[in-house]
Amino acid sequence: MHLDSIADIKRGDKLSVGDFIGTVGDTGNAPDGIYHLHFEVKGQDNEPTDPYERLSGTPFTLKEKMNSLEDILDDVDDVDDSDEYAEFLEASFTSEFTDAKIAKYSQPREIEEVLQDTGVDENIDLLAKLDELIALIPSVIPVGVSQGDTGVAVSLLQIYLIFTSEGSARNALAGASATGYFGRITTATLEEYQTNNNLEETGEFGIDTKQEMS
């Protein structure tokens, strides 16, 4: 199975969701660094079944993933191993641990220490300050900014839309960056924002849009 280590389990044991069964490795004839696991799902008649339904079902929420980590790390053989495993997990799933930290979900001590050592905590604080600054942007943009306008107000609107909206138009604006020119891309992005927030699709920074953003 190419496992690096196997938990203390034996044939016939019943496992619950999130139980630790081992750590994935590259043992045997697997190429170095190609960590993977072969597995099989069998039905009540002990016949192999198609695992697609299980794999494509409702995924675990981020909170469920974090809740399962405590027991998993407790099951790793010793303290050194659990610390090493925590480092591996953080390196492999940095964005998920960062999102969990931002959401203030409880995480095991080993993970918290790794996040602190790698500077993730500091980055989260900086992102929080950036979010605070971005939230203030709409208050300084004058009502009436629209297609054809140029200047700092347009750049600020573009920055706000890039960081707070979503959709194909927003992605196009992010690719073009905050140029300070209110062209077709910015108009489409603002219309997309208005649609997503149940506003009249005017493509202009009007009072309703300003109030929604503020």
C-alpha positions in Angstrom: 0.0 0.0 0.0 3.1 2.2 0.1 2.2 3.4 3.6 5.0 5.0 5.7 3.4 3.7 8.9 0.3 1.7 9.8 -2.0 2.2 12.8 -2.6 -0.4 15.4 -5.6 -2.0 13.6 -6.3 -5.5 12.6 -8.7 -7.4 10.3 -12.3 -7.1 11.6 -11.8 -3.8 13.5 -14.6 -1.3 12.9 -13.4 2.2 11.9 -15.3 5.5 12.3 -15.1 8.5 10.1 -11.7 10.3 10.6 -10.0 7.3 12.3 -6.2 7.2 11.8 -5.2 4.2 9.7 -1.6 5.2 8.7 0.5 7.7 7.0 0.9 7.7 3.3 4.4 7.1 2.0 6.5 5.9 -1.0 7.6 2.5 0.2 8.1 -0.6 -2.0 8.4 0.1 -5.7 6.9 3.6 -5.6 9.1 6.3 -7.0 10.7 8.5 -4.4 8.4 11.4 -3.3 5.4 10.0 -5.1 3.2 9.4 -1.9 0.0 7.5 -2.6 -2.3 4.8 -1.4 -4.1 1.9 -3.0 -7.4 1.0 -1.5 -10.4 -1.2 -2.1 -14.1 -0.9 -1.1 -16.0 -4.1 -0.6 -19.7 -4.7 0.0 -21.4 -6.9 2.5 -20.8 -9.9 0.3 -17.1 -9.2 0.4 -17.1 -8.4 -3.3 -15.2 -5.3 -4.6 -17.5 -2.3 -5.4 -17.1 0.8 -7.4 -15.7 3.4 -5.0 -16.8 6.4 -7.1 -20.0 7.0 -5.2 -18.2 7.2 -1.9 -15.4 9.4 -3.3 -17.8 11.8 -5.1 -20.2 12.2 -2.2 -20.5 15.1 0.1 -17.0 16.2 1.2 -16.0 16.9 4.7 -16.4 20.4 5.8 -13.3 22.3 6.9 -14.5 22.2 10.5 -15.0 18.4 10.3 -11.4 18.0 9.0 -10.0 20.1 11.8 -12.0 18.2 14.4 -10.6 14.9 13.2 -7.0 16.0 13.5 -6.7 15.8 17.3 -7.5 12.1 17.4 -5.3 11.4 14.3 -2.2 13.1 15.8 -2.9 11.3 19.2 -2.7 8.0 17.3 0.7 8.7 15.8 3.2 6.7 17.7 5.3 9.3 19.6 5.7 13.0 20.1 8.5 13.3 17.5 6.4 11.5 14.9 3.4 13.6 15.6 5.4 16.8 15.2 6.9 15.6 12.0 3.5 14.6 10.7 2.0 18.0 11.6 4.8 19.6 9.6 3.9 17.4 6.6 0.2 18.2 6.9 0.8 21.9 7.1 3.1 21.9 4.1 0.6 19.8 2.1 -2.6 21.7 3.1 -1.4 25.2 3.9 -4.4 27.0 2.5 -6.9 24.8 4.4 -5.1 25.4 7.7 -4.9 29.1 7.0 -8.6 29.2 6.2 -9.3 27.3 9.5 -7.2 29.7 11.4 -9.1 32.7 9.9 -12.4 31.0 10.8 -11.1 30.5 14.3 -11.5 26.7 14.3 -9.7 24.9 17.0 -6.6 23.1 15.8 -4.2 20.6 17.6 -1.2 22.0 19.4 1.2 20.5 16.9 -0.5 22.3 14.0 -0.7 25.6 15.9 3.1 25.4 16.6 3.8 24.7 13.0 1.6 27.6 11.8 3.5 29.9 14.2 6.9 28.7 13.1 6.1 29.1 9.4 4.7 32.6 9.8 1.2 31.8 8.9 -0.1 33.6 12.0 1.7 36.8 11.0 0.3 36.6 7.4 -3.2 36.2 8.8 -2.8 39.3 10.9 -1.6 41.2 7.8 -4.5 39.9 5.7 -7.0 41.0 8.4 -5.5 44.5 8.3 -5.7 44.5 4.5 -9.4 43.5 4.7 -10.1 46.4 7.1 -8.5 48.9 4.6 -10.4 47.4 1.6 -13.7 47.7 3.5 -13.1 51.5 3.8 -12.6 52.0 0.1 -16.2 52.6 -1.0 -16.6 55.4 1.5 -14.0 57.6 -0.4 -15.3 56.9 -3.9 -17.6 59.6 -5.2 -21.0 58.5 -6.5 -21.3 58.7 -10.3 -18.0 57.1 -11.3 -18.7 55.3 -14.6 -17.3 54.1 -17.9 -14.8 56.5 -19.4 -13.6 58.0 -16.1 -10.0 57.8 -15.0 -8.0 58.4 -11.9 -7.5 57.3 -8.3 -11.2 56.8 -7.6 -11.4 54.3 -10.5 -8.3 52.5 -9.3 -9.8 52.2 -5.8 -13.0 50.8 -7.2 -11.1 48.3 -9.3 -9.1 47.2 -6.2 -12.3 46.7 -4.2 -14.0 44.7 -6.9 -10.9 42.5 -7.4 -10.7 41.7 -3.7 -14.3 41.3 -2.8 -16.3 40.1 -5.9 -16.3 36.9 -7.8 -17.1 35.7 -11.3 -15.7 35.6 -14.8 -15.7 39.4 -15.2 -13.9 39.9 -11.9 -11.3 37.4 -13.0 -10.8 39.4 -16.2 -10.4 42.6 -14.2 -7.9 40.9 -11.9 -5.9 39.9 -14.9 -5.9 43.4 -16.3 -5.2 44.9 -12.8 -6.2 48.2 -11.3 -5.3 50.5 -14.3 -7.3 53.6 -13.2 -9.2 53.5 -16.4 -13.0 52.7 -16.3 -13.4 50.7 -19.4 -15.5 47.8 -20.6 -13.9 45.3 -18.2 -14.5 47.4 -15.2 -18.1 48.1 -16.3 -18.7 44.3 -16.8 -17.2 43.6 -13.3 -19.4 46.2 -11.6 -22.5 44.9 -13.4 -21.6 41.4 -12.3 -21.2 42.7 -8.7 -24.6 44.4 -8.9 -26.3 41.3 -10.2 -24.7 39.1 -7.5 -26.0 41.5 -4.9 -29.5 42.0 -6.3 -28.9 45.6 -7.4 -30.0 47.2 -10.6 -27.4 46.4 -13.2 -26.3 49.9 -14.2 -22.5 49.5 -14.6 -22.2 52.8 -12.7 -21.0 53.4 -9.1 -24.3 54.8 -7.9 -25.7 55.4 -4.4 -27.3 51.9 -4.1 -24.0 50.3 -5.0 -22.0 52.5 -2.6 -24.4 51.6 0.2 -24.2 47.9 -0.6 -20.4 48.0 -0.5 -20.3 50.1 2.6 
